[in-house]
Amino acid sequence: MASSWPCLHLFAFICVLNSSVSALDFGRGRKPTASSDTLRDDPVGRLKVYVYELPARYNQDVVDKDERCLAHMFAAEIFLHRFLLSSPVRTLRPEEADWFFTPVYTTCDLTKNGLPLPFDSPRMMRSAIEFISTAWPYWNRTEGADHFFVVPHDFGACFHYKEEKAIQRGILPILQRATLVQTFGQRYHVCMQPGSIVIPPYAPPARIMAHLIPPSTPRSIFAYFRGLFYDIGNDPEGGYYARGARASIWENFKNNPLFDLSTEHPDTYYEDMQRSIFCLCPLGWAPWSPRLVEAVVFGCIPVIIADDIVLPFADVIPWKEIGVFVAENDVPKLDEILTSLSAAEVLEKQKALEDVSIKQAMLFPQPSLPNDGFHQILNGLARKLPHDPSIYLQPGIRVLNWTAGPPADMRPW
């Protein structure tokens, strides 16, 4: 049986893999493979975006107050704004725009430990929309149906980090017609509306590139994970956090030699991922985490444990080819599932992960690079064009309920 492999067989398995696949090819000039022509689309000439000019208190002042936001997993909202300001798709003539972008940074209210506090985010977003709807006529034509917003919270525009609370809140009512660009993606979930563009969380590209190791380095770790298994502070009983999946990983495999598991985050974290065959990517409070980005960039096969997850740019990235999907209830069989994969199957996934375009699509570099996450967002917007004429409202008609939602959301920001 595969689950009874002795360590000797494991190391032979690793040896076969390392004889054929290098540790990391990102940025080393390897020619992209043909995983998807759409992945390498050029959005220039396919759409025009008008960027609203908001008072600095909605964006730059927030960053100046706490520059940790620039390296946070939610920083895509900041860097997409900066990218658009100099992008060839930007237009200064709003009457010719296909899309309108409101640069409001709702994730930069951080605790001392660097955790985001989304509680003021709805008020901040409402205030920004009230501003653009008063200062320009374009929001009122469609009530946001030709506008897009970046909402990279754990549960997107539901603006809460606990799923139960997020579901109770629901998507901010005044964003119901807009297109949401968000890290959160889960099918059949009230916090994900149809048409959302799911993006990767932000991982600092310069930090990643600073930790590259020689591509010939053997992948001597079978399955790797660093992170919380229990969130005692927020879930003292231990059954709610990660829907129990992380706890199950720890309890079932903490003494299994195939698994390198720890709550410690070593200085060699990135190097260790490049030495690993499989990188576990279980859900936490939300289905996603930056581990997914790091695994793909470092050529470590992501083991995705999050039921019904909608993955970043899933319409163009061949996730089934590069990853392994494990149901949350099947975590106790994780060793059997991974060791049942043949060396040929693993090699095929590692080969698919060599595609430079896939790696670049997971990052938001400065300056921008072809096929990167910025371009994938624009491609996603371009594929939604032309707008259906029905999005335009008759003068004086309103569809959205501006007074819906928790009373605290109505307070001025």
Stockholm file with secondary structure:
# STOCKHOLM 1.0

chainA/1-413         MASSWPCLHLFAFICVLNSSVSALDFGRGRKPTASSDTLRDDPVGRLKVYVYELPARYNQDVVDKDERCLAHMFAAEIFLHRFLLSSPVRTLRPEEADWFFTPVYTTCDLTKNGLPLPFDSPRMMRSAIEFISTAWPYWNRTEGADHFFVVPHDFGACFHYKEEKAIQRGILPILQRATLVQTFGQRYHVCMQPGSIVIPPYAPPARIMAHLIPPSTPRSIFAYFRGLFYDIGNDPEGGYYARGARASIWENFKNNPLFDLSTEHPDTYYEDMQRSIFCLCPLGWAPWSPRLVEAVVFGCIPVIIADDIVLPFADVIPWKEIGVFVAENDVPKLDEILTSLSAAEVLEKQKALEDVSIKQAMLFPQPSLPNDGFHQILNGLARKLPHDPSIYLQPGIRVLNWTAGPPADMRPW
#=GR chainA/1-413 SS CGGGCCHHHHHHHHHHHHTTCCSCCTTTTCCCCCSCGGGGCCCBTTBCEEECCCCGGGTHHHHHHCGGGGGSTTTHHHHHHHHHHTCTTBCSCGGGCSEEECCCCCSCCBCTTSCBCGGGHHHHHHHHHHHHHHHCSHHHHHTTTTEEEECCSTTGGGCCSSHHHHHHHCSCGGGTTSEEEESCCBTTCTTCCTTCEECCCCCCHHHHHTTCCCTTCCCCEEEEEESCSCCTTTCTTSSSGGGGHHHHHHHHHTTCTTEEEESCCCTTHHHHHHTEEEEEEECSSSSCCTHHHHHHHTTCEEEEECTTBCCTTTTTSCHHHHCEECCGGGGGGHHHHHHTSCHHHHHHHHHHTTCHHHHHHTCCCSSCCTTSHHHHHHHHHHTTCSCCGGGSCCTTCCCSCTTCSCGGGGSCC
#=GC SS_cons         CGGGCCHHHHHHHHHHHHTTCCSCCTTTTCCCCCSCGGGGCCCBTTBCEEECCCCGGGTHHHHHHCGGGGGSTTTHHHHHHHHHHTCTTBCSCGGGCSEEECCCCCSCCBCTTSCBCGGGHHHHHHHHHHHHHHHCSHHHHHTTTTEEEECCSTTGGGCCSSHHHHHHHCSCGGGTTSEEEESCCBTTCTTCCTTCEECCCCCCHHHHHTTCCCTTCCCCEEEEEESCSCCTTTCTTSSSGGGGHHHHHHHHHTTCTTEEEESCCCTTHHHHHHTEEEEEEECSSSSCCTHHHHHHHTTCEEEEECTTBCCTTTTTSCHHHHCEECCGGGGGGHHHHHHTSCHHHHHHHHHHTTCHHHHHHTCCCSSCCTTSHHHHHHHHHHTTCSCCGGGSCCTTCCCSCTTCSCGGGGSCC
//
